[in-house]
Amino acid sequence: MSAKAPTAPEFDSECPADQAEEQTAPDEVRTERVDLDRYVVVTDVPIGYVEWVAPVFVCYAGHPYRNSEEIAQTHGFDEAVKLVLDRDSRKRAL
């Protein structure tokens, strides 16, 4: 029996490191689960949080969580992430 474990692109001999970096944009927004009902919104650094408090998603701007500020509440997760991202882009523009 043989099993094949997936490898990260930067360690895969079939995919050179230069090509792996081209596939991911530096301004790409991602979310990571940090608690049961809480996600951190990350661009190149953590910029805020989205927390599920039924029936809404609560948006927080700032990092770390204890220093973040509630900025909005919405019914959709994607919309909540967009609100955190928009708030951060406006803050950087100032």
N, CA, C and O atoms as a CHARMM CRD file, in Angstrom:
* protein
*
  376
    1    1 MET  N      0.84500  -1.17300   0.00000 PROA 1      0.00000
    2    1 MET  CA     0.00000   0.00000   0.00000 PROA 1      0.00000
    3    1 MET  C      0.89300   1.23900   0.00000 PROA 1      0.00000
    4    1 MET  O      1.83500   1.33700   0.78700 PROA 1      0.00000
    5    2 SER  N      0.59600   2.16000  -0.86800 PROA 2      0.00000
    6    2 SER  CA     1.37200   3.39800  -0.89800 PROA 2      0.00000
    7    2 SER  C      0.42100   4.58200  -0.82100 PROA 2      0.00000
    8    2 SER  O     -0.66900   4.57500  -1.39400 PROA 2      0.00000
    9    3 ALA  N      0.85800   5.56800  -0.11500 PROA 3      0.00000
   10    3 ALA  CA     0.05600   6.78100   0.03800 PROA 3      0.00000
   11    3 ALA  C      0.89100   7.95400  -0.43500 PROA 3      0.00000
   12    3 ALA  O      2.10700   7.98200  -0.24700 PROA 3      0.00000
   13    4 LYS  N      0.24300   8.90200  -1.03800 PROA 4      0.00000
   14    4 LYS  CA     0.93600  10.08300  -1.51400 PROA 4      0.00000
   15    4 LYS  C      0.41800  11.29000  -0.74900 PROA 4      0.00000
   16    4 LYS  O     -0.76600  11.61800  -0.82400 PROA 4      0.00000
   17    5 ALA  N      1.28800  11.93700  -0.02500 PROA 5      0.00000
   18    5 ALA  CA     0.90000  13.11500   0.75200 PROA 5      0.00000
   19    5 ALA  C      1.07200  14.35500  -0.09900 PROA 5      0.00000
   20    5 ALA  O      2.07100  14.47700  -0.80800 PROA 5      0.00000
   21    6 PRO  N      0.11600  15.28800  -0.04600 PROA 6      0.00000
   22    6 PRO  CA     0.27500  16.53300  -0.80100 PROA 6      0.00000
   23    6 PRO  C      1.42900  17.36100  -0.23800 PROA 6      0.00000
   24    6 PRO  O      1.68900  17.34900   0.96500 PROA 6      0.00000
   25    7 THR  N      2.10700  18.07100  -1.11600 PROA 7      0.00000
   26    7 THR  CA     3.19900  18.93300  -0.68800 PROA 7      0.00000
   27    7 THR  C      2.90100  20.36700  -1.07000 PROA 7      0.00000
   28    7 THR  O      2.15600  20.63100  -2.01300 PROA 7      0.00000
   29    8 ALA  N      3.48200  21.27500  -0.34000 PROA 8      0.00000
   30    8 ALA  CA     3.32500  22.69200  -0.64200 PROA 8      0.00000
   31    8 ALA  C      4.05100  22.99000  -1.94700 PROA 8      0.00000
   32    8 ALA  O      5.07500  22.36700  -2.22700 PROA 8      0.00000
   33    9 PRO  N      3.54900  23.93500  -2.76200 PROA 9      0.00000
   34    9 PRO  CA     4.16800  24.22000  -4.05900 PROA 9      0.00000
   35    9 PRO  C      5.63900  24.59200  -3.97700 PROA 9      0.00000
   36    9 PRO  O      6.41000  24.25600  -4.87600 PROA 9      0.00000
   37   10 GLU  N      6.04300  25.28400  -2.90700 PROA 10     0.00000
   38   10 GLU  CA     7.44100  25.70100  -2.82300 PROA 10     0.00000
   39   10 GLU  C      8.38100  24.52900  -2.57300 PROA 10     0.00000
   40   10 GLU  O      9.58900  24.64600  -2.77900 PROA 10     0.00000
   41   11 PHE  N      7.82300  23.37900  -2.12300 PROA 11     0.00000
   42   11 PHE  CA     8.64800  22.20200  -1.88000 PROA 11     0.00000
   43   11 PHE  C      8.47700  21.14100  -2.96500 PROA 11     0.00000
   44   11 PHE  O      9.14800  20.10900  -2.94100 PROA 11     0.00000
   45   12 ASP  N      7.60200  21.39200  -3.89000 PROA 12     0.00000
   46   12 ASP  CA     7.35000  20.44400  -4.96600 PROA 12     0.00000
   47   12 ASP  C      8.38500  20.63300  -6.06000 PROA 12     0.00000
   48   12 ASP  O      8.56200  21.74400  -6.56100 PROA 12     0.00000
   49   13 SER  N      9.06900  19.56600  -6.43600 PROA 13     0.00000
   50   13 SER  CA    10.12100  19.67100  -7.44800 PROA 13     0.00000
   51   13 SER  C      9.55100  19.96600  -8.83000 PROA 13     0.00000
   52   13 SER  O     10.26700  20.45800  -9.70200 PROA 13     0.00000
   53   14 GLU  N      8.26200  19.67000  -9.03900 PROA 14     0.00000
   54   14 GLU  CA     7.64800  19.92700 -10.34000 PROA 14     0.00000
   55   14 GLU  C      7.22800  21.38600 -10.50100 PROA 14     0.00000
   56   14 GLU  O      6.94600  21.82600 -11.61500 PROA 14     0.00000
   57   15 CYS  N      7.18400  22.12000  -9.42900 PROA 15     0.00000
   58   15 CYS  CA     6.74600  23.51100  -9.46900 PROA 15     0.00000
   59   15 CYS  C      7.83900  24.39200  -8.89300 PROA 15     0.00000
   60   15 CYS  O      8.02200  24.40500  -7.67600 PROA 15     0.00000
   61   16 PRO  N      8.57600  25.13100  -9.71800 PROA 16     0.00000
   62   16 PRO  CA     9.64200  25.98200  -9.19600 PROA 16     0.00000
   63   16 PRO  C      9.10600  27.07200  -8.27400 PROA 16     0.00000
   64   16 PRO  O      7.94700  27.47100  -8.38000 PROA 16     0.00000
   65   17 ALA  N      9.95200  27.54700  -7.37500 PROA 17     0.00000
   66   17 ALA  CA     9.54600  28.55600  -6.38700 PROA 17     0.00000
   67   17 ALA  C      9.07000  29.83900  -7.04400 PROA 17     0.00000
   68   17 ALA  O      8.12800  30.46200  -6.55400 PROA 17     0.00000
   69   18 ASP  N      9.69500  30.25200  -8.14200 PROA 18     0.00000
   70   18 ASP  CA     9.26900  31.47200  -8.82900 PROA 18     0.00000
   71   18 ASP  C      7.84000  31.35400  -9.32500 PROA 18     0.00000
   72   18 ASP  O      7.06000  32.30100  -9.22500 PROA 18     0.00000
   73   19 GLN  N      7.50000  30.19700  -9.85600 PROA 19     0.00000
   74   19 GLN  CA     6.15800  29.97900 -10.37200 PROA 19     0.00000
   75   19 GLN  C      5.14400  29.94400  -9.22800 PROA 19     0.00000
   76   19 GLN  O      4.02200  30.42300  -9.39400 PROA 19     0.00000
   77   20 ALA  N      5.50800  29.39400  -8.08700 PROA 20     0.00000
   78   20 ALA  CA     4.60400  29.33000  -6.94200 PROA 20     0.00000
   79   20 ALA  C      4.27800  30.71800  -6.43100 PROA 20     0.00000
   80   20 ALA  O      3.14000  30.96200  -6.03000 PROA 20     0.00000
   81   21 GLU  N      5.23100  31.63800  -6.42900 PROA 21     0.00000
   82   21 GLU  CA     4.98000  32.99800  -5.96300 PROA 21     0.00000
   83   21 GLU  C      4.09500  33.76400  -6.92900 PROA 21     0.00000
   84   21 GLU  O      3.34200  34.64100  -6.50500 PROA 21     0.00000
   85   22 GLU  N      4.16600  33.45800  -8.21300 PROA 22     0.00000
   86   22 GLU  CA     3.33300  34.13900  -9.19100 PROA 22     0.00000
   87   22 GLU  C      1.86500  33.75900  -9.03400 PROA 22     0.00000
   88   22 GLU  O      0.98300  34.54100  -9.38900 PROA 22     0.00000
   89   23 GLN  N      1.59300  32.57300  -8.51000 PROA 23     0.00000
   90   23 GLN  CA     0.22500  32.10200  -8.37800 PROA 23     0.00000
   91   23 GLN  C     -0.53000  32.80300  -7.25600 PROA 23     0.00000
   92   23 GLN  O     -1.75600  32.89400  -7.31700 PROA 23     0.00000
   93   24 THR  N      0.15900  33.29800  -6.23900 PROA 24     0.00000
   94   24 THR  CA    -0.51000  33.98300  -5.13800 PROA 24     0.00000
   95   24 THR  C     -0.17800  35.46600  -5.17900 PROA 24     0.00000
   96   24 THR  O      0.99000  35.85500  -5.19100 PROA 24     0.00000
   97   25 ALA  N     -1.19800  36.26900  -5.19900 PROA 25     0.00000
   98   25 ALA  CA    -1.00400  37.71900  -5.23200 PROA 25     0.00000
   99   25 ALA  C     -0.70400  38.22400  -3.82700 PROA 25     0.00000
  100   25 ALA  O     -1.28600  37.72000  -2.86700 PROA 25     0.00000
  101   26 PRO  N      0.18600  39.20400  -3.67400 PROA 26     0.00000
  102   26 PRO  CA     0.51000  39.70000  -2.34000 PROA 26     0.00000
  103   26 PRO  C     -0.65500  40.41500  -1.66600 PROA 26     0.00000
  104   26 PRO  O     -0.71700  40.45700  -0.43700 PROA 26     0.00000
  105   27 ASP  N     -1.58000  40.97900  -2.44000 PROA 27     0.00000
  106   27 ASP  CA    -2.72400  41.69000  -1.88100 PROA 27     0.00000
  107   27 ASP  C     -3.94200  40.78200  -1.71900 PROA 27     0.00000
  108   27 ASP  O     -5.05200  41.26800  -1.49900 PROA 27     0.00000
  109   28 GLU  N     -3.74500  39.49100  -1.82300 PROA 28     0.00000
  110   28 GLU  CA    -4.82800  38.54300  -1.70500 PROA 28     0.00000
  111   28 GLU  C     -5.37100  38.54300  -0.27900 PROA 28     0.00000
  112   28 GLU  O     -4.60800  38.49200   0.68500 PROA 28     0.00000
  113   29 VAL  N     -6.67600  38.60100  -0.15800 PROA 29     0.00000
  114   29 VAL  CA    -7.32400  38.60400   1.15200 PROA 29     0.00000
  115   29 VAL  C     -7.68400  37.16600   1.50500 PROA 29     0.00000
  116   29 VAL  O     -8.22000  36.42800   0.67900 PROA 29     0.00000
  117   30 ARG  N     -7.38500  36.78200   2.72900 PROA 30     0.00000
  118   30 ARG  CA    -7.78300  35.45400   3.17800 PROA 30     0.00000
  119   30 ARG  C     -8.29600  35.55400   4.60800 PROA 30     0.00000
  120   30 ARG  O     -8.02700  36.52200   5.31800 PROA 30     0.00000
  121   31 THR  N     -9.03300  34.54000   5.00800 PROA 31     0.00000
  122   31 THR  CA    -9.52600  34.47800   6.37600 PROA 31     0.00000
  123   31 THR  C     -9.00800  33.19800   7.01000 PROA 31     0.00000
  124   31 THR  O     -8.88500  32.16700   6.34800 PROA 31     0.00000
  125   32 GLU  N     -8.71000  33.27600   8.28800 PROA 32     0.00000
  126   32 GLU  CA    -8.25400  32.11400   9.03700 PROA 32     0.00000
  127   32 GLU  C     -9.08400  32.01100  10.30700 PROA 32     0.00000
  128   32 GLU  O     -9.30600  33.00400  11.00000 PROA 32     0.00000
  129   33 ARG  N     -9.53200  30.82400  10.59900 PROA 33     0.00000
  130   33 ARG  CA   -10.33300  30.61000  11.80900 PROA 33     0.00000
  131   33 ARG  C     -9.40400  30.65700  13.02500 PROA 33     0.00000
  132   33 ARG  O     -8.41500  29.92600  13.08500 PROA 33     0.00000
  133   34 VAL  N     -9.72400  31.51400  13.98600 PROA 34     0.00000
  134   34 VAL  CA    -8.89300  31.65700  15.18000 PROA 34     0.00000
  135   34 VAL  C     -9.62300  31.26000  16.45900 PROA 34     0.00000
  136   34 VAL  O     -9.00200  31.13200  17.51400 PROA 34     0.00000
  137   35 ASP  N    -10.91900  31.06600  16.37100 PROA 35     0.00000
  138   35 ASP  CA   -11.71500  30.66100  17.52400 PROA 35     0.00000
  139   35 ASP  C    -12.95500  29.95900  16.99200 PROA 35     0.00000
  140   35 ASP  O    -13.13700  29.84600  15.78000 PROA 35     0.00000
  141   36 LEU  N    -13.79000  29.49600  17.87900 PROA 36     0.00000
  142   36 LEU  CA   -14.97200  28.74700  17.46400 PROA 36     0.00000
  143   36 LEU  C    -15.82100  29.51500  16.45400 PROA 36     0.00000
  144   36 LEU  O    -16.23400  28.95200  15.44000 PROA 36     0.00000
  145   37 ASP  N    -16.08300  30.78500  16.71700 PROA 37     0.00000
  146   37 ASP  CA   -16.93100  31.60100  15.84800 PROA 37     0.00000
  147   37 ASP  C    -16.22100  32.86100  15.36100 PROA 37     0.00000
  148   37 ASP  O    -16.89000  33.82900  14.99900 PROA 37     0.00000
  149   38 ARG  N    -14.90100  32.88100  15.34100 PROA 38     0.00000
  150   38 ARG  CA   -14.15700  34.09200  14.98500 PROA 38     0.00000
  151   38 ARG  C    -13.11600  33.79400  13.90400 PROA 38     0.00000
  152   38 ARG  O    -12.43000  32.77200  13.93700 PROA 38     0.00000
  153   39 TYR  N    -13.02300  34.72300  12.94300 PROA 39     0.00000
  154   39 TYR  CA   -12.06100  34.62700  11.84800 PROA 39     0.00000
  155   39 TYR  C    -11.23900  35.90100  11.80000 PROA 39     0.00000
  156   39 TYR  O    -11.76300  36.99100  12.03200 PROA 39     0.00000
  157   40 VAL  N     -9.95600  35.77000  11.50100 PROA 40     0.00000
  158   40 VAL  CA    -9.10500  36.93500  11.29900 PROA 40     0.00000
  159   40 VAL  C     -9.03800  37.17700   9.79900 PROA 40     0.00000
  160   40 VAL  O     -8.92700  36.23300   9.01700 PROA 40     0.00000
  161   41 VAL  N     -9.10300  38.44200   9.39600 PROA 41     0.00000
  162   41 VAL  CA    -8.98600  38.83600   7.99600 PROA 41     0.00000
  163   41 VAL  C     -7.54500  39.27800   7.77500 PROA 41     0.00000
  164   41 VAL  O     -7.04700  40.16500   8.46800 PROA 41     0.00000
  165   42 VAL  N     -6.87400  38.65100   6.80200 PROA 42     0.00000
  166   42 VAL  CA    -5.45500  38.88000   6.58500 PROA 42     0.00000
  167   42 VAL  C     -5.21300  39.28200   5.13900 PROA 42     0.00000
  168   42 VAL  O     -5.70300  38.62800   4.21900 PROA 42     0.00000
  169   43 THR  N     -4.45300  40.36400   4.93600 PROA 43     0.00000
  170   43 THR  CA    -3.92600  40.68400   3.60400 PROA 43     0.00000
  171   43 THR  C     -2.46800  40.26800   3.64600 PROA 43     0.00000
  172   43 THR  O     -2.16700  39.08600   3.47600 PROA 43     0.00000
  173   44 ASP  N     -1.56200  41.19300   3.86500 PROA 44     0.00000
  174   44 ASP  CA    -0.18200  40.82300   4.14000 PROA 44     0.00000
  175   44 ASP  C      0.04800  40.75200   5.64800 PROA 44     0.00000
  176   44 ASP  O      0.99600  40.11400   6.10600 PROA 44     0.00000
  177   45 VAL  N     -0.81400  41.40200   6.41000 PROA 45     0.00000
  178   45 VAL  CA    -0.82600  41.35900   7.88000 PROA 45     0.00000
  179   45 VAL  C     -2.28100  41.26800   8.33200 PROA 45     0.00000
  180   45 VAL  O     -3.17700  41.59200   7.55300 PROA 45     0.00000
  181   46 PRO  N     -2.54100  40.84100   9.55600 PROA 46     0.00000
  182   46 PRO  CA    -3.92600  40.83300  10.06200 PROA 46     0.00000
  183   46 PRO  C     -4.48400  42.25400  10.12500 PROA 46     0.00000
  184   46 PRO  O     -3.82800  43.16200  10.63500 PROA 46     0.00000
  185   47 ILE  N     -5.70700  42.44300   9.60200 PROA 47     0.00000
  186   47 ILE  CA    -6.29300  43.78700   9.57300 PROA 47     0.00000
  187   47 ILE  C     -7.58600  43.89000  10.36600 PROA 47     0.00000
  188   47 ILE  O     -8.03200  44.99700  10.66900 PROA 47     0.00000
  189   48 GLY  N     -8.19600  42.76700  10.70800 PROA 48     0.00000
  190   48 GLY  CA    -9.44500  42.81200  11.44100 PROA 48     0.00000
  191   48 GLY  C    -10.01700  41.43000  11.65900 PROA 48     0.00000
  192   48 GLY  O     -9.36900  40.41800  11.39000 PROA 48     0.00000
  193   49 TYR  N    -11.24300  41.40500  12.15000 PROA 49     0.00000
  194   49 TYR  CA   -11.88200  40.14300  12.52000 PROA 49     0.00000
  195   49 TYR  C    -13.33300  40.13600  12.07800 PROA 49     0.00000
  196   49 TYR  O    -13.96000  41.18400  11.92800 PROA 49     0.00000
  197   50 VAL  N    -13.85600  38.92900  11.87000 PROA 50     0.00000
  198   50 VAL  CA   -15.27800  38.70900  11.62700 PROA 50     0.00000
  199   50 VAL  C    -15.71000  37.65400  12.62600 PROA 50     0.00000
  200   50 VAL  O    -15.10600  36.58700  12.73200 PROA 50     0.00000
  201   51 GLU  N    -16.77600  37.97600  13.36100 PROA 51     0.00000
  202   51 GLU  CA   -17.25400  37.06300  14.40000 PROA 51     0.00000
  203   51 GLU  C    -18.71800  36.72900  14.14700 PROA 51     0.00000
  204   51 GLU  O    -19.52600  37.62200  13.89600 PROA 51     0.00000
  205   52 TRP  N    -19.05900  35.44800  14.21100 PROA 52     0.00000
  206   52 TRP  CA   -20.43200  35.00100  14.01600 PROA 52     0.00000
  207   52 TRP  C    -21.16600  35.07500  15.34600 PROA 52     0.00000
  208   52 TRP  O    -20.87400  34.30800  16.26300 PROA 52     0.00000
  209   53 VAL  N    -22.11700  35.99600  15.45300 PROA 53     0.00000
  210   53 VAL  CA   -22.97900  36.12900  16.61800 PROA 53     0.00000
  211   53 VAL  C    -24.39500  36.05200  16.06000 PROA 53     0.00000
  212   53 VAL  O    -24.94700  37.04800  15.59200 PROA 53     0.00000
  213   54 ALA  N    -24.97000  34.86000  16.11700 PROA 54     0.00000
  214   54 ALA  CA   -26.24300  34.58400  15.44300 PROA 54     0.00000
  215   54 ALA  C    -27.24800  35.68800  15.70000 PROA 54     0.00000
  216   54 ALA  O    -27.42000  36.08600  16.85200 PROA 54     0.00000
  217   55 PRO  N    -27.89800  36.18500  14.71200 PROA 55     0.00000
  218   55 PRO  CA   -27.90800  35.78600  13.31600 PROA 55     0.00000
  219   55 PRO  C    -27.01800  36.65200  12.41700 PROA 55     0.00000
  220   55 PRO  O    -27.20900  36.65700  11.20100 PROA 55     0.00000
  221   56 VAL  N    -26.07200  37.37000  12.97300 PROA 56     0.00000
  222   56 VAL  CA   -25.26700  38.29200  12.16500 PROA 56     0.00000
  223   56 VAL  C    -23.77000  37.99400  12.29600 PROA 56     0.00000
  224   56 VAL  O    -23.32700  37.28100  13.19600 PROA 56     0.00000
  225   57 PHE  N    -23.01800  38.56700  11.36400 PROA 57     0.00000
  226   57 PHE  CA   -21.56600  38.57500  11.43600 PROA 57     0.00000
  227   57 PHE  C    -21.15500  39.97500  11.89200 PROA 57     0.00000
  228   57 PHE  O    -21.55900  40.97100  11.29200 PROA 57     0.00000
  229   58 VAL  N    -20.36200  40.04800  12.94100 PROA 58     0.00000
  230   58 VAL  CA   -19.90300  41.31900  13.48400 PROA 58     0.00000
  231   58 VAL  C    -18.50300  41.58000  12.92800 PROA 58     0.00000
  232   58 VAL  O    -17.63300  40.71200  12.98800 PROA 58     0.00000
  233   59 CYS  N    -18.29400  42.77400  12.39000 PROA 59     0.00000
  234   59 CYS  CA   -17.02500  43.15200  11.76500 PROA 59     0.00000
  235   59 CYS  C    -16.21700  44.01000  12.72900 PROA 59     0.00000
  236   59 CYS  O    -16.74100  44.94900  13.32900 PROA 59     0.00000
  237   60 TYR  N    -14.95000  43.68400  12.87000 PROA 60     0.00000
  238   60 TYR  CA   -14.04400  44.43900  13.73400 PROA 60     0.00000
  239   60 TYR  C    -12.83800  44.88200  12.91800 PROA 60     0.00000
  240   60 TYR  O    -12.29100  44.10300  12.13700 PROA 60     0.00000
  241   61 ALA  N    -12.42900  46.12100  13.09600 PROA 61     0.00000
  242   61 ALA  CA   -11.22400  46.63700  12.44600 PROA 61     0.00000
  243   61 ALA  C    -10.13300  46.74400  13.49500 PROA 61     0.00000
  244   61 ALA  O    -10.38000  47.18000  14.62000 PROA 61     0.00000
  245   62 GLY  N     -8.93400  46.34600  13.12300 PROA 62     0.00000
  246   62 GLY  CA    -7.79900  46.44700  14.03600 PROA 62     0.00000
  247   62 GLY  C     -7.27100  45.09800  14.45800 PROA 62     0.00000
  248   62 GLY  O     -7.92100  44.06600  14.29100 PROA 62     0.00000
  249   63 HSD  N     -6.08100  45.13700  15.00600 PROA 63     0.00000
  250   63 HSD  CA    -5.40800  43.93000  15.46400 PROA 63     0.00000
  251   63 HSD  C     -4.52600  44.30400  16.63600 PROA 63     0.00000
  252   63 HSD  O     -3.89000  45.35600  16.56900 PROA 63     0.00000
  253   64 PRO  N     -4.43600  43.54900  17.67900 PROA 64     0.00000
  254   64 PRO  CA    -5.08300  42.28500  18.00400 PROA 64     0.00000
  255   64 PRO  C     -6.55600  42.46500  18.35400 PROA 64     0.00000
  256   64 PRO  O     -7.05900  43.58500  18.44300 PROA 64     0.00000
  257   65 TYR  N     -7.23000  41.34600  18.54900 PROA 65     0.00000
  258   65 TYR  CA    -8.67400  41.36300  18.76700 PROA 65     0.00000
  259   65 TYR  C     -9.07700  42.25100  19.94300 PROA 65     0.00000
  260   65 TYR  O    -10.05800  42.98700  19.84400 PROA 65     0.00000
  261   66 ARG  N     -8.34800  42.19800  21.03900 PROA 66     0.00000
  262   66 ARG  CA    -8.73400  42.98000  22.22400 PROA 66     0.00000
  263   66 ARG  C     -8.63800  44.48300  21.97600 PROA 66     0.00000
  264   66 ARG  O     -9.23800  45.26400  22.71400 PROA 66     0.00000
  265   67 ASN  N     -7.89200  44.90400  20.95000 PROA 67     0.00000
  266   67 ASN  CA    -7.77500  46.32700  20.61100 PROA 67     0.00000
  267   67 ASN  C     -8.60600  46.71100  19.38800 PROA 67     0.00000
  268   67 ASN  O     -8.57700  47.86200  18.95200 PROA 67     0.00000
  269   68 SER  N     -9.34500  45.75200  18.83700 PROA 68     0.00000
  270   68 SER  CA   -10.12000  46.04600  17.63000 PROA 68     0.00000
  271   68 SER  C    -11.40800  46.78500  17.97500 PROA 68     0.00000
  272   68 SER  O    -11.86300  46.79600  19.11800 PROA 68     0.00000
  273   69 GLU  N    -11.98000  47.40400  16.93700 PROA 69     0.00000
  274   69 GLU  CA   -13.17200  48.23800  17.10300 PROA 69     0.00000
  275   69 GLU  C    -14.29400  47.69400  16.22900 PROA 69     0.00000
  276   69 GLU  O    -14.07800  47.41800  15.04900 PROA 69     0.00000
  277   70 GLU  N    -15.48500  47.53800  16.78900 PROA 70     0.00000
  278   70 GLU  CA   -16.62100  47.07700  15.99300 PROA 70     0.00000
  279   70 GLU  C    -16.99900  48.16500  14.99200 PROA 70     0.00000
  280   70 GLU  O    -17.17000  49.33000  15.35200 PROA 70     0.00000
  281   71 ILE  N    -17.12600  47.75800  13.71800 PROA 71     0.00000
  282   71 ILE  CA   -17.43200  48.73700  12.67500 PROA 71     0.00000
  283   71 ILE  C    -18.75800  48.47500  11.97700 PROA 71     0.00000
  284   71 ILE  O    -19.34100  49.39700  11.40500 PROA 71     0.00000
  285   72 ALA  N    -19.25300  47.23000  12.01200 PROA 72     0.00000
  286   72 ALA  CA   -20.50500  46.94000  11.30800 PROA 72     0.00000
  287   72 ALA  C    -21.03500  45.57000  11.70900 PROA 72     0.00000
  288   72 ALA  O    -20.35100  44.77300  12.35200 PROA 72     0.00000
  289   73 GLN  N    -22.28200  45.32500  11.30300 PROA 73     0.00000
  290   73 GLN  CA   -22.90200  44.01000  11.42700 PROA 73     0.00000
  291   73 GLN  C    -23.61200  43.72400  10.11800 PROA 73     0.00000
  292   73 GLN  O    -24.23700  44.61200   9.53700 PROA 73     0.00000
  293   74 THR  N    -23.51800  42.49000   9.65200 PROA 74     0.00000
  294   74 THR  CA   -24.13200  42.11800   8.38900 PROA 74     0.00000
  295   74 THR  C    -24.59100  40.66600   8.44000 PROA 74     0.00000
  296   74 THR  O    -24.22400  39.92700   9.35400 PROA 74     0.00000
  297   75 HSD  N    -25.39300  40.25800   7.45900 PROA 75     0.00000
  298   75 HSD  CA   -25.91400  38.89300   7.43100 PROA 75     0.00000
  299   75 HSD  C    -25.07700  37.95600   6.57700 PROA 75     0.00000
  300   75 HSD  O    -25.32000  36.74900   6.58400 PROA 75     0.00000
  301   76 GLY  N    -24.09600  38.47300   5.84000 PROA 76     0.00000
  302   76 GLY  CA   -23.28700  37.61900   4.97400 PROA 76     0.00000
  303   76 GLY  C    -21.81300  37.65700   5.34200 PROA 76     0.00000
  304   76 GLY  O    -21.26300  38.72100   5.62600 PROA 76     0.00000
  305   77 PHE  N    -21.17100  36.47900   5.33600 PROA 77     0.00000
  306   77 PHE  CA   -19.75800  36.40400   5.69000 PROA 77     0.00000
  307   77 PHE  C    -18.88600  37.15100   4.68400 PROA 77     0.00000
  308   77 PHE  O    -18.00200  37.91200   5.07600 PROA 77     0.00000
  309   78 ASP  N    -19.12800  36.94100   3.39600 PROA 78     0.00000
  310   78 ASP  CA   -18.32700  37.62200   2.36600 PROA 78     0.00000
  311   78 ASP  C    -18.45700  39.13400   2.46200 PROA 78     0.00000
  312   78 ASP  O    -17.47700  39.85900   2.29300 PROA 78     0.00000
  313   79 GLU  N    -19.65900  39.60500   2.73200 PROA 79     0.00000
  314   79 GLU  CA   -19.87800  41.04100   2.89600 PROA 79     0.00000
  315   79 GLU  C    -19.13100  41.57300   4.13100 PROA 79     0.00000
  316   79 GLU  O    -18.59900  42.68300   4.10800 PROA 79     0.00000
  317   80 ALA  N    -19.09700  40.78100   5.19700 PROA 80     0.00000
  318   80 ALA  CA   -18.38300  41.18500   6.40700 PROA 80     0.00000
  319   80 ALA  C    -16.88500  41.32000   6.13800 PROA 80     0.00000
  320   80 ALA  O    -16.25400  42.27800   6.58400 PROA 80     0.00000
  321   81 VAL  N    -16.32500  40.36300   5.41300 PROA 81     0.00000
  322   81 VAL  CA   -14.90600  40.43200   5.06200 PROA 81     0.00000
  323   81 VAL  C    -14.64000  41.65900   4.20600 PROA 81     0.00000
  324   81 VAL  O    -13.63400  42.34300   4.39700 PROA 81     0.00000
  325   82 LYS  N    -15.53600  41.94500   3.26100 PROA 82     0.00000
  326   82 LYS  CA   -15.37400  43.12400   2.38900 PROA 82     0.00000
  327   82 LYS  C    -15.41800  44.41600   3.20600 PROA 82     0.00000
  328   82 LYS  O    -14.65300  45.34200   2.93400 PROA 82     0.00000
  329   83 LEU  N    -16.29300  44.48800   4.19200 PROA 83     0.00000
  330   83 LEU  CA   -16.38100  45.68400   5.03400 PROA 83     0.00000
  331   83 LEU  C    -15.08800  45.90700   5.82100 PROA 83     0.00000
  332   83 LEU  O    -14.62200  47.04000   5.93700 PROA 83     0.00000
  333   84 VAL  N    -14.51400  44.84100   6.35600 PROA 84     0.00000
  334   84 VAL  CA   -13.24100  44.96400   7.08000 PROA 84     0.00000
  335   84 VAL  C    -12.14600  45.42100   6.12300 PROA 84     0.00000
  336   84 VAL  O    -11.33800  46.28100   6.47300 PROA 84     0.00000
  337   85 LEU  N    -12.11200  44.85800   4.93200 PROA 85     0.00000
  338   85 LEU  CA   -11.11100  45.22900   3.93300 PROA 85     0.00000
  339   85 LEU  C    -11.27700  46.68000   3.49100 PROA 85     0.00000
  340   85 LEU  O    -10.29100  47.40600   3.36600 PROA 85     0.00000
  341   86 ASP  N    -12.52300  47.10700   3.25200 PROA 86     0.00000
  342   86 ASP  CA   -12.77900  48.50100   2.85000 PROA 86     0.00000
  343   86 ASP  C    -12.34900  49.47700   3.94400 PROA 86     0.00000
  344   86 ASP  O    -11.75900  50.51800   3.65700 PROA 86     0.00000
  345   87 ARG  N    -12.64100  49.14300   5.17800 PROA 87     0.00000
  346   87 ARG  CA   -12.25000  50.00700   6.29300 PROA 87     0.00000
  347   87 ARG  C    -10.72000  50.15300   6.36500 PROA 87     0.00000
  348   87 ARG  O    -10.19800  51.24200   6.60100 PROA 87     0.00000
  349   88 ASP  N    -10.02100  49.03900   6.15700 PROA 88     0.00000
  350   88 ASP  CA    -8.56300  49.07800   6.19400 PROA 88     0.00000
  351   88 ASP  C     -8.00200  49.88700   5.03300 PROA 88     0.00000
  352   88 ASP  O     -7.04300  50.63700   5.21500 PROA 88     0.00000
  353   89 SER  N     -8.57700  49.75000   3.85000 PROA 89     0.00000
  354   89 SER  CA    -8.07100  50.51000   2.69300 PROA 89     0.00000
  355   89 SER  C     -8.32200  52.00600   2.86500 PROA 89     0.00000
  356   89 SER  O     -7.48800  52.81500   2.45700 PROA 89     0.00000
  357   90 ARG  N     -9.45900  52.39300   3.46200 PROA 90     0.00000
  358   90 ARG  CA    -9.71300  53.81100   3.74100 PROA 90     0.00000
  359   90 ARG  C     -8.74500  54.34700   4.79000 PROA 90     0.00000
  360   90 ARG  O     -8.27500  55.48000   4.68900 PROA 90     0.00000
  361   91 LYS  N     -8.45300  53.53300   5.79100 PROA 91     0.00000
  362   91 LYS  CA    -7.53000  53.93800   6.85700 PROA 91     0.00000
  363   91 LYS  C     -6.13500  54.13400   6.29800 PROA 91     0.00000
  364   91 LYS  O     -5.44000  55.06500   6.70500 PROA 91     0.00000
  365   92 ARG  N     -5.70200  53.28300   5.37400 PROA 92     0.00000
  366   92 ARG  CA    -4.37900  53.39900   4.77400 PROA 92     0.00000
  367   92 ARG  C     -4.29300  54.60600   3.84200 PROA 92     0.00000
  368   92 ARG  O     -3.21600  55.17100   3.65700 PROA 92     0.00000
  369   93 ALA  N     -5.42900  55.00400   3.25300 PROA 93     0.00000
  370   93 ALA  CA    -5.44600  56.12800   2.33200 PROA 93     0.00000
  371   93 ALA  C     -5.24300  57.46100   3.05400 PROA 93     0.00000
  372   93 ALA  O     -4.78900  58.43400   2.45300 PROA 93     0.00000
  373   94 LEU  N     -5.57600  57.50100   4.32600 PROA 94     0.00000
  374   94 LEU  CA    -5.43800  58.76000   5.08700 PROA 94     0.00000
  375   94 LEU  C     -4.04700  59.05700   5.39100 PROA 94     0.00000
  376   94 LEU  O     -3.75700  60.07400   6.02200 PROA 94     0.00000
